[in-house]
Amino acid sequence: MRDLKTKAIVLKRTDYGEADRILQLLTPEGKKSVMAKGVRREKSKLAGGIELFSVSEVVIHEGKGELGILTSAKLLEHYDAFVGDLELLELGGRLMRDASRRAEQVDSPEFFNILRQSLQAAQKHAPEGSETRWKELLAAWASMNMLAAAGEEINLKYDVSGEKLNSENRYMWDIENVALAPHEMGRVTADHIKMMRVMASTPLEVAMKVSGYGELMDEISYIARCAEKATSL
């Protein structure tokens, strides 16, 4: 038995009994299921630290079973931008479901880092409006990086035939082979590939500072969605 002190994002909350909740947490140490005893009582000291769309510092008592006991929870960051924006709320829910599913398959601290960066960026950029298509960039960045953390990164070096991607060529996304294929009428250009390489290798905030990315998002979003769908089958 041990006490684990770590940071956590609440992925799901389920009421249990008269006053308890079972929580699914995403931490740098992986996905954890814990019991928060008495958390639904009015004077619970845990309640303020298990909000959705938040990062908290928690202490989990881990025993022999799969369900740990949450003994402490302190709110560090709360992202209230999700509360009043239905589109953003839907996006946030999708990101958390994806992170939860990926963390079940692969034990990597990157899922926590990716989700936290996504929540932080949404909180920062929500007041600016959607004219820059930042929500699409956020979604595609998160998908691409979660795929990479799961060992299923999008191939941005070679095409379906194993040839190096050429800046002079145009490409289309080959759904069956999950890769780019040369095509004279393809809509994917060197600019799209360059932007995706930036997204795959830099923090989200850096990618958001690239000038003119909005013009590239139709194709990039499509590729990210297709790659995500292919690995979810």
Secondary structure, DSSP 8 states (H G I E B T S, - for coil): -EEEEEEEEEEEEEEETTTEEEEEEEETTEEEEEEETTTTSTT-SSGGG--BSEEEEEEEEE-SSSEEEEEEEEEEEE-GGGTT-HHHHHHHHHHHHHHHHHHHH---THHHHHHHHHHHHHHHHGGG-STT-HHHHHHHHHHHHHHHHTT-----SB-TTS-B--TT--EEEETTTTEEEE-TT-SB-HHHHHHHHHHHHS-HHHHTTSTTGGGGHHHHHHHHHHHHHHHH-
